[in-house]
Amino acid sequence: MRFVPQAYVRIDTALRQGNALLLCLDFDGTLTPIRNDPSAVGLPLQNLALLSTLNRDPRVHIAIISGRSLEDLRSRIQLEVYFAGNHGLEMAGPGLHYKDPQAEAAAGPLRRLTDSLTAQLCGVKGSLVENKGLSASVHLRNVAPELWPRVRQLVKTSVHPMANIFRLRPGNHIIEILPQRARDKGCAARSVLESLNAPEVLTICIGDDATDEDMFSALSEGITIRVGRTGDSCAQYRLTGCEEVTRFLYRVTGLVRNQARAMNSTV
């Protein structure tokens, strides 16, 4: 992977040429540190301020693309931006509203599956089964590592009879339960880009998990950044953690402001 400073040159050049920017951002592990309790996570005030400033510029478009539900995301980021919840199974934003019909149809079986998994895992300390309406997550972060194989096998066994409806996808200390042939974050990012109907857009994708690789692949012509020190990735650049993401957003905000001032001075 190359160093991120090279990305700033591309962003500055795009702004000078009058191009728009589309920032596709994951939430947990990217905009905010991952917590043991997913419900306790909030967007750091500095990142909220930076996103708010960027969102006020008409050349900048922001999409939050996460495994969390759409309702959950909106409650934690109260900005008028694009949201893609459940890995893109549901979306909302200016002129964009979508809910995956296959996932909606599977909501009943998903509820029964998660209720069963919750009962089966009640004796595994730290386990958490989260039904997000259109998909579900089995969290392993608070489970003793020696018990992870047991939990994974139990989830696999439980989902197997419903393999025509659901599939499993591993993540960062998590097991995702998704509808078969479900949309992914790459599809969501593409949908936002197409909805902009802008002739020239530089896309910037930032995420920390395996599910974000779909986003990197879908928008590989833009700037793609993997967060975290380890893990294989098709992203072009790497940031070591959430603090570096904040510094990156700060630099991008500066470039946007500088170009706005330059444009105003020529009017």
C-alpha positions in Angstrom: 0.0 0.0 0.0 1.2 3.5 -0.8 1.2 6.3 1.7 -2.0 8.4 2.3 -0.2 11.8 1.5 -0.4 10.9 -2.2 -4.2 10.9 -1.8 -4.2 14.5 -0.8 -2.6 15.4 -4.1 -5.5 13.7 -6.0 -8.1 15.4 -3.8 -6.5 18.9 -4.3 -6.3 18.3 -8.0 -9.9 17.2 -8.3 -11.1 20.3 -6.4 -9.0 22.6 -8.6 -10.7 21.0 -11.6 -14.1 21.6 -10.2 -14.9 18.0 -9.5 -17.2 16.8 -6.7 -16.1 14.6 -3.9 -18.0 11.5 -2.6 -16.9 10.3 0.8 -18.1 6.7 1.6 -17.4 6.1 5.2 -17.8 3.0 7.5 -18.9 3.8 11.0 -17.6 1.4 13.7 -13.8 1.1 13.6 -13.6 4.0 11.1 -15.4 7.1 12.4 -15.6 5.9 15.9 -13.6 3.3 17.9 -15.1 -0.2 18.3 -16.6 -0.7 21.8 -17.4 -3.9 23.7 -21.0 -2.7 23.8 -22.3 -1.7 20.3 -25.1 0.3 21.8 -22.7 2.5 23.7 -20.9 3.8 20.6 -21.2 7.5 19.6 -19.7 9.7 16.9 -16.8 11.7 18.4 -17.6 15.4 18.4 -14.6 16.3 16.4 -15.6 14.0 13.6 -19.2 15.3 13.8 -17.9 18.8 13.4 -15.7 17.9 10.4 -18.4 16.0 8.6 -20.9 18.9 9.3 -18.4 21.4 7.8 -17.8 19.2 4.7 -21.5 18.5 4.2 -22.1 22.3 4.0 -20.0 22.5 0.8 -22.1 21.8 -2.3 -19.2 20.0 -3.9 -19.0 17.4 -1.1 -21.3 14.4 -0.7 -21.1 12.1 2.3 -22.4 8.5 2.6 -22.3 6.5 5.8 -22.2 2.8 4.8 -22.4 0.4 7.8 -23.6 -2.9 9.0 -25.8 -1.1 11.5 -29.4 -0.6 10.8 -30.5 2.6 9.0 -32.5 3.7 12.1 -29.5 3.1 14.3 -27.2 5.1 12.0 -29.5 8.0 11.8 -29.9 8.2 15.6 -26.1 8.4 16.0 -25.3 10.8 13.1 -27.8 13.5 12.9 -26.8 15.0 9.6 -28.5 15.3 6.2 -26.3 12.8 4.4 -26.7 9.5 2.6 -27.1 6.4 4.8 -26.7 2.8 3.9 -27.6 0.4 6.7 -27.4 -3.3 7.0 -24.5 -3.4 4.5 -26.6 -1.6 1.9 -29.9 -3.6 2.3 -31.6 -0.3 3.2 -30.7 3.2 2.1 -31.9 6.8 2.4 -30.7 10.2 1.3 -31.4 13.0 -1.1 -33.4 11.4 -3.8 -32.5 7.9 -2.7 -34.7 5.4 -0.8 -34.3 1.7 -1.0 -35.1 -1.4 1.1 -34.1 -4.9 -0.2 -37.3 -6.9 -0.9 -35.6 -10.2 -0.4 -34.4 -9.1 3.0 -37.8 -7.8 3.9 -39.4 -11.1 3.0 -36.9 -13.0 5.2 -37.5 -10.8 8.3 -39.7 -13.4 9.9 -37.3 -16.4 9.5 -34.5 -14.1 10.6 -36.3 -13.3 13.8 -37.0 -16.9 14.6 -33.3 -17.8 13.8 -31.9 -15.0 16.1 -34.3 -16.0 18.9 -33.1 -19.6 18.6 -29.4 -18.5 18.6 -30.0 -16.3 21.6 -31.4 -19.2 23.6 -28.6 -21.6 22.5 -25.9 -19.1 23.4 -27.3 -18.0 26.7 -24.6 -20.1 28.5 -21.7 -18.5 26.6 -20.5 -15.5 28.6 -20.2 -12.3 26.5 -22.1 -13.6 23.5 -24.5 -11.2 21.8 -27.0 -12.0 19.0 -28.2 -8.7 17.4 -31.2 -8.8 15.1 -31.0 -5.6 12.9 -34.2 -6.2 11.0 -32.8 -7.1 7.6 -29.6 -8.9 8.8 -28.2 -10.1 12.0 -24.8 -10.2 13.8 -23.4 -12.6 16.3 -20.7 -10.7 18.3 -17.6 -12.5 19.5 -15.7 -9.5 21.0 -16.6 -10.2 24.6 -16.4 -14.0 24.3 -13.3 -15.9 25.5 -11.2 -16.7 22.4 -11.2 -20.4 23.2 -15.0 -20.4 22.8 -15.0 -18.8 19.4 -14.9 -22.2 17.5 -17.9 -23.4 19.5 -19.9 -20.3 18.7 -19.0 -20.3 15.1 -20.0 -24.0 14.8 -23.3 -23.4 16.6 -24.1 -20.5 14.2 -23.1 -22.5 11.2 -25.2 -25.5 12.3 -28.2 -23.3 13.0 -28.1 -21.5 9.7 -27.5 -24.6 7.6 -31.2 -25.7 7.4 -32.0 -22.2 6.1 -29.1 -22.0 3.6 -31.6 -21.2 0.8 -32.5 -18.0 2.7 -29.4 -16.9 4.6 -25.6 -17.0 4.2 -22.8 -16.3 6.7 -20.0 -13.8 6.4 -17.2 -13.4 8.9 -16.1 -9.9 10.1 -14.1 -8.2 12.7 -14.9 -10.4 15.8 -18.4 -10.8 14.3 -20.4 -13.3 12.3 -22.8 -11.6 9.9 -26.1 -13.4 8.9 -27.2 -12.0 5.5 -29.9 -12.9 3.0 -28.7 -15.0 0.1 -27.7 -12.8 -2.9 -27.9 -9.8 -0.7 -26.5 -6.4 -1.8 -23.2 -5.4 -0.2 -21.4 -2.2 0.6 -20.0 -2.0 -2.9 -23.6 -2.0 -4.4 -24.6 0.7 -1.9 -21.6 2.9 -2.7 -22.3 2.6 -6.5 -26.0 3.5 -5.9 -25.0 6.7 -4.1 -22.6 7.6 -6.8 -25.2 7.1 -9.6 -27.8 9.1 -7.7 -25.5 12.1 -7.7 -25.8 12.5 -11.5 -22.6 14.5 -11.5 -20.2 14.4 -14.5 -17.0 14.2 -12.5 -16.8 12.8 -9.0 -13.7 11.7 -7.0 -14.8 8.9 -4.7 -13.1 8.3 -1.3 -13.9 5.1 0.5 -12.7 4.4 4.1 -13.4 1.3 6.1 -11.8 -1.1 8.5 -13.5 -4.5 8.0 -13.7 -7.3 5.4 -17.1 -6.1 4.4 -15.6 -2.8 3.3 -13.5 -4.6 0.7 -16.6 -4.8 -1.5 -16.7 -1.0 -1.4 -13.0 -0.7 -2.3 -13.5 -3.0 -5.2 -16.6 -1.3 -6.5 -15.0 2.2 -6.5 -11.4 1.2 -7.1 -11.0 4.1 -9.6 -11.2 6.5 -6.7 -9.3 6.7 -3.4 -9.6 3.6 -1.2 -8.3 3.4 2.4 -8.2 0.5 4.8 -8.2 1.4 8.5 -6.0 -0.8 10.8 -2.4 -2.0 10.9 -3.1 -5.5 9.8 -5.2 -7.5 7.3 -5.0 -8.0 3.6 -6.8 -5.5 1.5 -7.3 -4.3 -2.0 -7.3 -0.7 -0.8 -4.7 1.7 -2.1 -3.8 3.3 1.2 -3.9 2.5 4.9 -4.6 4.5 8.1 -3.6 2.9 11.4 -6.8 3.8 13.4 -9.7 6.1 14.0 -7.4 9.0 15.2 -5.7 9.0 11.8 -9.1 9.0 10.1 -9.9 12.1 12.0 -6.6 13.7 10.9 -7.4 12.7 7.3 -10.9 14.3 7.4 -9.3 17.4 8.9 -6.8 17.6 6.0 -9.6 17.1 3.5 -11.7 19.8 5.2 -8.7 22.1 4.8 -8.3 21.4 1.1 -12.0 22.0 0.5 -11.9 25.3 2.4 -8.8 26.5 0.6 -10.3 25.8 -2.8 -13.5 27.5 -1.8 -11.6 30.6 -0.8 -9.6 30.5 -4.0 -12.8 30.3 -6.0 -14.4 33.2 -4.1 -11.3 35.4 -4.6 -11.6 35.1 -8.4 -15.3 36.1 -8.4 
